[in-house]
Amino acid sequence: MKLSEFKTALNQVSELVFLLPEGMQVPAHFHVTEIGKVNKHFIDCGGTIRDEAVVNFQLWVAEDIEHRLAPGKLLDIIRLSEEQLGINDAEIEVEHQGATIGKYDLSFDRGVFRLQNKFTDCLAKDKCGVDQPKKHVRLSDLNKTTSCCSPESNCC
């Protein structure tokens, strides 16, 4: 989800609800302790130099169980971060504490923000020898009338 989509979604809700990938709700008294611009400059295994940028939100749960962050207040924090940090309309990455700091993608569905697991991937499969998945075809599905030659052609 891009930052612009998140801001639009914030205008559609009266309370902030974040669900973890397993379906558990992030406790309602969470804080957004950081909003940042994270730039990653790297080289992939195929030798291509890449740049990626994300908008990073850090969710933190403290002991102040009466705390509630309103959507309007979060919009104010976002606007301030856009002005002060020069944050652009990039994809959002959410950090949340589990056994370690987890990083999640974000989506919005029926008034709820959903943290989605992120996965590693090879960005240069064609260069580093990773085979692409092969298409599985049943022999019975092949058109039997198509042939490069007929049995009487003596080409085989």
HELIX and SHEET records of a PDB file:
HELIX    1   1 LEU A    3  LEU A   10  1                                   8    
HELIX    2   2 PRO A   71  LEU A   85  1                                  15    
HELIX    3   3 LYS A  125  CYS A  128  1                                   4    
HELIX    4   4 LEU A  139  ASP A  141  5                                   3    
HELIX    5   5 PRO A  151  SER A  153  5                                   3    
SHEET    1   A 6 PHE A  18  LEU A  19  0                                        
SHEET    2   A 6 VAL A 112  ASN A 117  1                                        
SHEET    3   A 6 ILE A 101  ASP A 109 -1                                        
SHEET    4   A 6 GLU A  91  GLN A  97 -1                                        
SHEET    5   A 6 ILE A  49  VAL A  61  1                                        
SHEET    6   A 6 PHE A  30  ILE A  43 -1                                        
END                                                                             
